[in-house]
Amino acid sequence: MKFVINTVWQHSNPIDWEKMQKMMDEALSKADSYCSVQWFEIDEMTHGSFATFPSKEAFQNMRATRENQRKEANDRGIKMIYEVYGYVKAEGSS
């Protein structure tokens, strides 16, 4: 069953989306197959993140990677201010 995580991040400087895309590309190159991540702008200093994992096991397997990425983000002045996660219980598309 798919497992998702939703976070919100506050930046100390305006977001450089080109740099953010490069960081995401690097992070996903090390991710389990079938993981997806979307980052979205809330305002010029805040972004949201929505990540989907093929299972809770895949989510847990990437725990150390996420913790390292979060430490690096914190060192760059990017602080997580919100986090929720759980199983996908309903899904749709058109």
N, C-alpha and C positions, 0 to 999 in steps of 0.2 A: 504494500500500500504506500502511495506517495506520502512524503513528509515535507513540510514547508517551514520556513523561518522568515519572519518579517522583522526588520530592524529600522531604526531611524538614527541618523548620524549628524552631529553638529560640527561644522568646520570652523577653524579659527580664522580662515581666509576664504575669499570667494572660491567656489569650486572650479577647478580646471578639468573639464570633462574629457579632454583629450588624454590627459595624464591618468584620469580615472579609468578610461577604457583600456589603456595599456596595463594598468594594475589588474583589472579584471581578467584580461587575456592571459596574463601570467598566472594568476591564481587558478583559472579554469584549466590551464594546461596540465595541472597537477591533480585535478578533481577526478572522482569516479565518473564512469560513463553515465550518461543520461541525467546529469545535473544541469540545471539552468539557473541563471541569475539575471535579474533585471534591477537596474538602479534608476531612480527617477528623482527629478528635482522637485523639492518642496519650496525652497526659495534659494537665493544665491549662496547661502551659507549652510544649507541643510539638504541632505538627500535621504531618500528611503531606499530600502533594499528588500527584494522579495526573491527568495531562493527556493527551488524545488529539487528534492532528492528522490531517487526512485524508491527509497525505503528509509525507515528509521536507522537501520544498520549502516547504510551509506552515510547518513547524517552523522552518526556517532564515529564512524571511521575517519571522518574529516575533522574531528574535534581539535586535535593538536594543530592542524593547519589553520583552522579558524582562530584559535587562541593566539598563534604567532602573528597572523594577519592583523588581529585586533590590537596586539601590543605595538606593532609597527605603525598602525593608524594612529594610535594614542600618542606615540612618539612624534608624529607629524602634526599633532594638534587637531586630530579628528576623534571626537568622543561619541561613543554609542549612548543614546539617551532613551532608547526603547527597544524591547525585544520580546517577541512572542513566537511560539512554535507549536506544531501539532500535526496530526494526520489530516490529509485531505478527505473530507466526508461527502462532498458534492462537487461536481465539476461540470463545466459546459463550455461550449464554443459555438460560433455561428459561421 
